[in-house]
Amino acid sequence: MGIFEVLSEAKIKEWLSKPKTNTAVPLKKSEDEKPEKTLESHLLDDIKSLIIKASQEDKDERSQTLKKVNGLEMQLLISLENEGQRFMAKKTELIIFNFKQSHLFKSD
């Protein structure tokens, strides 16, 4: 056995013989704290609020707002696809479609 191995073994035995102290303190979340929202959740919230806004606007303003909605929707769906969440992208697309139907084409 070489000198390096002897010294390494001695250090390991010394380290193992030391009393272990638990320095890691587990993080405790408050029950009131909400989990942080993902980028996708924020995008979906923005899309929904723009759809609601568009439902209250006249034709020209509505067109501009819906262009923003389409841009955000594409960004959201591409983000989900890039993360490999194809099922979630399809489900989100359906959610947005239904939200548009219920807010933009409601019968008064």
Secondary structure, DSSP 8 states (H G I E B T S, - for coil): --HHHHHHHHHHHHHHHS------------TT------HHHHHHHHHHHHHHHHHTS-HHHHHHHHHHHHHHHHHHHHHHHHTT-HHHHHHHHHHHHHHHHHHHS---
